[in-house]
Amino acid sequence: MLGPLHFRFLNHEHSLPVQGGWNDTSLDKLWLYNLHYFDDLNARGTGQRAAWQQALLERWLLENPPASGNGWEPYPTSLRIVNWVKWLAAGNKAPSGLIQSLATQARWLSRRIEWHLLGNHLFSNAKALVFAGLFFEGAKADGWIAKGLNIIQRELHEQVLADGGNFERSTMYHAIFLEDVLDLVNAATHSPDLVPEKQVTQWRERAGRMLKWLIGMTHPEGEISLFNDAAFGIAPALAELRTYAQRLGIASVIASEARQSTPSLTHFPESGYVRLDTDNAVALLDVAPIGPDYLPGHAHADTLSFELSVFGQRVVVNGGTSRYGLGPERSRERSTAAHSTVEVAGQDSSEVWGGFRVARRAHPFDLQVREEPLRLQVACSHDGYTRLPGAPVHRREWQMDQRSLRVTDTVRGGTHTSLARYILHPDVLITAVGTNAWQLTLPSGQVLRATVVTGQSHIEPTSYAPEFGKVLPTHCLMVALSQGRAVVEWLWS
């Protein structure tokens, strides 16, 4: 909230008109959703904007009658309920009609649970019912708590895998989900007689596992890796979530995170990711299914992609996510070509379409993980291209030691053209230093070398979307497989 009627969401600024504007069809729907969330009520420095917020709350109540417009859809209603309850619990004075509206929103939401969408939407609905039930008193409030707790009990088991990862395989939604669980622990701690202690204990245990997973899937500079739908600036960062967990007494995960000897390998077998660590480099590998078979809406065609940080700076990245909805850019960002993996015959490894749909999809298989004292090895195949003539199979192997990462790709089956892409972070300067040899200079001035041992390489322009509404130009190292094989060595001192 930059002014009384001026907002920046998703890196796009817009001012509300003097009247209305809550359902402006010229604006992106996700931007409008953010307008209705009221996140700013609980943001940093919120007290400095108290007069603006009071006026906006009064206006929302006047211009958004029940069951009307974007703001009354179940998902924004859920987030707004939680934000209003937090704000009220902090001692703020409610404008006339706000408490009544909050009760109306909870009643409305309780009859419109998003069972058809499932996933993070369903969990957000349940969280909002619990928050509303804890805020109000009486039989109706007790019913909201019971309904919300029943959904949470079921969905925690479904959506949080045994290794702590979220079942949609998005680091961004994982962090959002973790904040939700921490919020529930926080709220229950202040209402000890209304939420069963056994359930809160389960929440704490799941939060600890989720935090460990997020630590493993975060780059050294503190931001998440970009697998599937993921972007910076939407969910709280790891450091914020760790601090929140510590404040709630979920500290065992922090204390147990001792410095491992390097090189070291961390495998998250249920979610399907691997972290390779050395003193100067971190590689994050995607050997995962794209998501639940029945809920692939946030999936990208990114199977066997990876990201690499060296000297604490990102070098190899995935393309990221700048937008939702329909359109060519959304389709491109979900495509295999927008990820650091192999594209066969110009096709996507999983057939992403329609903004949030996937037809035939890649399944990883034959995963091999080996950790030796001086070398880490991971290899995996996927069947996403077997629908093509000759039923080609892509297999990728990573070998990492203290000074290098060797990536070997093979495609067996058919006679298709195959391309390995290594998308570079925009801050990385790449220059040719010989045939199939490249020098990469980092912002710190430190230097890496990429040598294409097998295959033919060149550089092409591409883009990188680290945040919604932000698309940055960058470069991609393209390696054409030679007789179905490519080998690239990344070396650093």
N, C-alpha and C positions, 0 to 999 in steps of 0.2 A: 504494500500500500504506500504509494509515493505521494499521495495528496488526498484530499477529501473524496475525490471521484476518479483518481488516477491510479492505475495498477500496472504492474509488470508480472505477467505469468508466462512461463515457457519462452522467456526471452522476447516476448512481444508486449509492447506498451500500448495502452488504450485507456481513454477516459469515458466514463459513463456520461450520457447526456443528463440534462437537468431532471428529466423524468424518464423512467423506463430504462431500456437497454439490457435487461437481464436475459433476454432471449433473442438478441440481435443475430439474425441468420447470416450476416456478413462475417461473423467471427467464428473461429474454430470452436467446435462443441466442447473440446477439452479445456479451452481457455475459459469458456462460460462456466463449466463445472468448477474450475478453480475460483471463479468469482463467488460462487454459492457456497464454497467450503467454509469460508471465514477462518482460514488458517492464521491470518494476521492477529487474531485475538490472542494467540498464544505464542507469537513470534518474539524474537529479541527486540527489546526497546518498545514493547507494546504500549507502555504507559505514556509514551510521548505522543501517541496517536489516539488517545482515549476519546477526545472530542469527535474526531473523524469517525471512529468506530461506533460510537453511540448514535451518531446521525445515520450511519449506513445501516445499522441494525433496525432503527426506526423505519427507514425507507424500505428495507427488505420486507418487514412485516406489512407495510402498507401496499406494496406493489407485487407481492407474491402470495396471492390467496391460496388456500389449500388446494392441492391436486392440480396446480396450474404451472406449466412451464418446466424448464430444465431443472430448476432448484428442487422440485418435488420428485424427481426420479430417485429410486432407492439409494443409489450409490452416493450422490452428493448429499442427500438427506442424512445418510449414515455418518458421513464425515462432519457435517455441520452439527448434528446432535452432540457428538463427542466434543467438538470445539466449544460449543456453547456451554456444555456442562463443565468442562475444565475452567472456562472463563468465569462462570458463576461460582464455582467452588473456590476460586482464588479471591473471592470477596467483592467482585464487581457488581455494580447496581444494574439490575435489569430494566430496560425500557418498558413502558407500559405495554402489556400484551405479549411479552416475550415468553414468560413462563407458560402461559396458556398455549402459545404456539408450539413450544417445545413438547408439551404433552400431546398436542394434536399430531405433530410430526412422528412421535414415537408410536402412537396408535396407528397412523397411516402406514408406517414402515412395517409394523408387526404383521400386517395383512398383505405385504408385498415383498416378501423375502425373495431374493434373486436365485431361486433354485435352478432356474433355467441357465444361469451363467456360471454358478458354482465358483470355485477358486477364491481369489482375494475379495471379490464382490460379496460373496456369501459370508465370509469371515467378518468383513467390515459391517455388514448388516447385524450380525450377532453381537459384535462388540458394542455397537450403538445401543442395542436393546439393553444390554447389561448396564451401560452407563446411565441410560434413562431410568432404568429400574432402581439403580442405586441412588439416584438423585431424588426421585419421588417416593412417596409412601402409599401403602394401600394394596388392595388385591390386584389391581391392574398392574401396578409396578412390580409386584411379586411375580406376576405372569410373564412380564417382559424379561425379568432376570432368568426365570426358569427356561424360557424359550431360548434366550441367548446362550445360556450355559450348556444346554443340550446340543446346540449346533456347534459350539466351540469344542466340546468334548469330542464330537465326531470328527470335526474338520482338523483339529490338531493332529489326530492320529492319521488322517488321510493326507494332509498337506505338508507335514513336517516329516521328512524321511529319517531313517534310522541314523544316518550320518549327520543330521542336523540341517540338511539342505531343503529348500522349498521345492515342492514337486513340479512347479512350473519352470524350473531351471533358469530363472532370471535373477541375477544378483540384486537388481533394483527392487523387485517385488519381495525378495527375501528380506531385504533391509526394512521395507515398509511393514512386512508381516512381523518382523522382530520387534519393531516399535509398538505394534498393536499388542503383542503379548506382554511387553514390559508395561504398557499402559494398563492392561488388565490386572497385572500383579500390583501395580501402584494403587489402582482404585480399590481392589479387594483388601489391601492392607489397611485402608481407611474405613472399610466397612466389614470388619472381621466376622460379624454374625450373619452376614447375608450371602457369603460365598463359601462353600465347603472348603475346609482347610486342605483336604486331600486334593481337591482340584487345583488350588493355588500352588501346592507343592509340585504338581505335575507341570504347571505353567513355568515355574522357576526352572525345573529340570530341562524342559524344552528350550527355554530361552538361553540357558547355558550352552546347550548343544548348537543352537542356531548361531550364537555369537562365535563359537569356535569355527564353524563353517565359514562365516563371513570374514573372520581373520584370515583364513586360508585362501579366500577368493579375492582378497584385496591386494592391490599393488603396493610397493614400498612407499609411494608418496601418499598413500592413505585413501585413495579412491577405488571404487569397485572395478572389476573387470567387466568387459562389455560382451556378454554372451546373451543371445536372444534379445528380447526387448529390455534394454538397459540404458540408462543415461545418468549423468551426474546431476545433482541439484534437485532431485525429486524426493528421494528418501534421505533421512539423516545419514551423515557420514559415519564410518566405523568409530572414529574417536568419540563422537557424540553418543552413540549407542553403548559403547564401553563405559563411558562415564555414567550414563543413566543406569546401566546394570549394576555398577558398583554402588550407586546411591541406594539401590533397592536391595543390596546385600547379596546380589548374584555375583560373588567375587571369586568363587573357586576357579572359574574358567580363566580369570585373569591371572590368578596366582600360579596356575598350573602351566601357563604358557612360558615355559623356560626356553632359553635360547638353545636351539638344537645345533649339533655339530653339522657342518656342511661338507660335502653336498648331502642334502636330505630330501626325502620324498614323502609327500602327504597324499594319500589316496582317499577320496570320498566315494566309496563303492556304490552306494545306493543312488546318489544323485548323478554320479558319473563324471567327476572332474579330478584332475591330478595337479598338484603343485610341486614343482621342482625348484629347489633352493640351493644356491651356492653363495659364497661370500659376497659376490658382486652382481649376481643375476637371479632373477625369478622368472620362471616360465609357468603359465597357467594353461592347462590342456583340456580340451573338450572331447571326452570320449563318452558322451552322454546321449541318451535318447533326447529328442527335441522337447519332450514334455509328456504329460499324461496322454494316453491315446485318445481319451474323450475330451481333452481340453488343451489343444495345441495353439490357442489364440495368440499367445505371446512368443511363439517359436519363430526362429530364423532358420534358414538352410545353412547352418554353420557347423555341421558335424565334422569333427577332426580339425577344427580351427584351433588356434592358440594365440596367446599374447605373451610378449617378452619385455621385461624391464631389465636394464643393465645400468649399473652405477646409480640406482634409484630413479632412473628416468625411463619412461616408456619408449620402446623402440618399435616393436611389431604390435599392431593393434587390430581389432576388428572395427568394422565401419561405424557401429553405434546406431542410435535411434534419434531422429530429429522430429518425428511426427507420427500420429496415428491416422486413422481414417483410410480413405481410398485415394488412389492416385499413383502416378508413375514413380514418384520418389519413395513413397512407402514401400512399393513393390521392390524397388531397387535395393533399399536398405535391408530388406529381408532376404535378398537373393544370396546365393553362394558367392557370386562375384564381389559382394561387399564384405567378404570375410577372408581371413588369412588361412585359406585351405585350398583344396583342388577342385576345379570345375572341369567336368568331362562333357565334351560335345556341346559346349555352350549352355548346358542344362543346369538346373538347380538340383542339389542332392535330395532335397525334400521339396515337393511341389507346393510352395507357398502361393496363396492367391487371396483376393478379396479383402485385404487389410488384416484379417484375423483368422484366415482359414488355411488349412493344409490338406492336400489330397494324399497321394502316396508319399511316404516319408522314410527317411534313412533310419536303419537300426544298426548300432555298433555291435560288433562281435569279435571274438578271438582276441580279447584284451590280454596283454602280457605286461606285467609290471615287475621290474627288478631293481633293487637298491643294493649297490656294491659300495665298498668303502670309498672309492674314488670316482665312481661313475654311476649315473642314473639312467635307466632305460625304460621306455614305455612304447608299446606298439599296439595298434588297433586297426581293425578294418570296419567298413560299413557297406551295406547293400543298397544304398540309395539310387545307384545307377544301374542296377540289374534289370530295370525295365527297358533299357536300351538294347539294341542288337548286340549279341555277343555277351550279354549279361556282365558288363565290367564291374569289377570290385576295386575300390580304392583302399589301400593300406598305407598308413603313415607310421613312421618310427622316429622317436626323439631319443637322442643320446646326449647327455649333459655331463660335463665335468667342471672343474673350477674355472676354466678359461674359455670354454666353447660350448656351443649347442649345434649338433648335427641333425638335420631333418632330412629323412629319406622318404620319398613318395613313390609308390608303385601303383599302376593301374593295369590289371590283368583282365582280358576279355574284350573282344571287339577290336576295331582299328580306329578308334576315335581320337581326335585331338584333345589333349589334356593340358591344363594350365594350372600351375601352382602360383597363388598370389600371396605376397607378403606386404600388407598395407603398413606403411611407415607413419609414425606419429608426425604431425606437421612441424614439430620443432627439430626433427632430424634432417640434417643436410646430407644428401647422398651424391657421390661423384664416382665416375668410372675411373679405375686405376689399372685397367688392363682388360683383356678379353675375359668376360664372365667373372670379373673381380670388381668389388665395389667398396668404397670407403664411406662410412657413416660417421658424421661428426655430431656430437650431442651439444646441447646448449651450454653445458659446463666446459666444453672444449675437449672432452675425452673422446676417443676414437675407437670405433669398431671396424671390423672387416667382414664382409660377406663374400664368400667364394662359392661360385656355382660349379661344383665338381662334375655333375652330370646334368645335362639340359642346356638350353639356350636362353639367355636372360636379356631383358631390356627394362627400361623404366617407362611407366605410363602415369599420367595424372589421374587422380581419383579424389574422393572426398572422405571426410571424417566428421562424424556427428556426435560429439561427446555430451551434448545437452539437447533438450528439446528446443527447437527454434534456432539452433546453431549448427551450420554446416561449414566446415573449414576445408580449404583446398590442401591436398597433400599428394604424396607420390606412392606408387606401388611398384615393388620389384616383381616383375612377371618372369616366370620360369616355365618354358615349354618343355614338357616331358619328352625325353628322347627314348624311343622304343619302350614307352610305358614306364620310364624311370626318371627321377630327378633327385639330386642330392645337393643340399646347400649347407655350408658350414658358416656359422656365425662365431667370430673370434673376438675376444677382448683380453686385455692384459690384467 
